[in-house]
Amino acid sequence: MNLAEKSTAELQRLDSNHYLHPFTDPKALLKKGARVISSADGIYIWDSDGEKILDAMAGLWCVNVGYGREVLSRIAYEQSKELPYYNSFFKTTTPPAIALAEKLVEVTPDGFNQVFYTNSGSEANDTVIRTVRRYWRLLEKPEKRIIISRKRAYHGSTVAAASLCGDSIYHEMDGLPIPDIVHIDCPYWYGEGGDLTPDEFGLKSAQSLESKIKELGPEKVAAFIGEPIQGAGGLIVPPDTYWPEIQRICEKYGILLISDEVICGFGRTGNWFGCETYGFLPDLMPIAKGLSSGYMPIGGVMIHDRIAEVLIKKGGEFSHGYTYSGHPVACAVALGNLKIIEEEQLVEKVAKETGPYLKKRWQEFENHPLVGEVRTVGMLGAIELVEDKDKRKFFDSSMKVGDTCRDFCVENNLVMRALHDAMVVSPPLTITVEQIDEMFDLVKLCLDLTADKFGIS
Ligand SMILES: Cc1ncc(COP(=O)(O)O)c(C=O)c1O
């Protein structure tokens, strides 16, 4: 069957016949078929009707080097000809897995000299949970098991990673969260800061970790996990006081600190890693997405020396791993992707040129009647939609204002995400200032249409 020759309607019919999509209501999909994306280049994707769409989300926050990189396709081809698969179980390895590990050690902060490979961010977070608990067991503190996460967190969709997520929609499956995972508030100043300044609120929010540790007993708490900037929870940008205080508290009570770098890693925030943007040094860093820019499924966990030393010296066999851990084709492509990020100086470009430009343009939205707050860091931007900006009054969630704005984006060939009522962009790091202007104009159009629809002026 040559799918390229099928009409969009036919593709949609086949799609809904046989394909149960992730994060999708199948009934809604039956009513209105899926948009079929058939090609891509740079920051644009094309659908099966030939419509050109500006992908302001870089897929799912992942296509950091942009679409259409022939060099990565060539690397995949060459590597699969040479060695399409071999594993790293039972004392074997492959050259691409070795080379990528060496590169990861080079680009991550000092003290990260070990990687454990996975296929995704969710698997990376499952690996984190097992690694943390193993670490404390090896140190003869098996009672240290509890992992503290946050409300609005997103850490993935496997049973353990979903347990770390901070929203009940992820826990509806019976029995989640799994035991020994608890959640505290997140540093969402605009929504929850009240009369406090951002810095005061950042400290208060971090100190809720200290209260929780004292309540549970430090001897039972294994680790704290957080995304440097919370992505899927609505692009929650922490006040500057937040992360240093979290680090202080973790050190004081002997709690491991995990920075989930699945979104923030590989240049997204204007540094190689989000923890560098916020000035803290974690013990473990789950990574994925920008590691290969989505050209191949691959993730991993970077492990700091102080943890690795215990795992290696006291360890023995770690009964954990995936058939495709360190997959040679995925590793070769990820290495090629990191070379592009380096050679094109994409991290510096975001820090010095396009990040500041995005910030400047996004600040213009502050005058829009529908906009309560804009937040940008590096190549991440959020626009918080509110009913009354003077009173910081949010829309009732039943009004689905964010979803309505998102629908206008779809109609106008823009991919922008609605997370609660925050409209979020996370485009490829290759986006130019001219393309940021183009994205700005489309976003403005969709905000205006949404304001008109809800009678906000
Ligand atoms: C911060 C964070 N961690 C983990 C994940 C899970 O990654 P994956 O979808 O590759 O399993 C995501 C996915 O969006 C994420 O945003």
The ligand as an SDF file (V2000), in Angstrom:
LIG
                    3D

 16 16  0  0  0  0  0  0  0  0999 V2000
   10.3340   17.2250   31.7250 C   0  0  0  0  0  0  0  0  0  0  0  0
    9.9490   15.9450   31.0460 C   0  0  0  0  0  0  0  0  0  0  0  0
   10.3980   14.7880   31.5450 N   0  0  0  0  0  0  0  0  0  0  0  0
   10.0870   13.6220   30.9580 C   0  0  0  0  0  0  0  0  0  0  0  0
    9.2900   13.5690   29.8530 C   0  0  0  0  0  0  0  0  0  0  0  0
    8.9330   12.2430   29.2470 C   0  0  0  0  0  0  0  0  0  0  0  0
    9.6490   12.0610   28.0770 O   0  0  0  0  0  0  0  0  0  0  0  0
    9.1640   10.9840   26.9850 P   0  0  0  0  0  0  0  0  0  0  0  0
    7.8890   11.4990   26.3980 O   0  0  0  0  0  0  0  0  0  0  0  0
   10.3120   10.9510   26.0180 O   0  0  0  0  0  0  0  0  0  0  0  0
    8.9850    9.6910   27.6670 O   0  0  0  0  0  0  0  0  0  0  0  0
    8.8170   14.7520   29.2850 C   0  0  0  0  0  0  0  0  0  0  0  0
    7.9830   14.7410   28.0730 C   0  0  0  0  0  0  0  0  0  0  0  0
    7.4220   15.7280   27.6500 O   0  0  0  0  0  0  0  0  0  0  0  0
    9.1350   15.9800   29.9170 C   0  0  0  0  0  0  0  0  0  0  0  0
    8.6650   17.1380   29.4560 O   0  0  0  0  0  0  0  0  0  0  0  0
  1  2  1  0
  2  3  1  0
  2 15  2  0
  3  4  2  0
  4  5  1  0
  5  6  1  0
  5 12  2  0
  6  7  1  0
  7  8  1  0
  8  9  2  0
  8 10  1  0
  8 11  1  0
 12 13  1  0
 12 15  1  0
 13 14  2  0
 15 16  1  0
M  END
$$$$
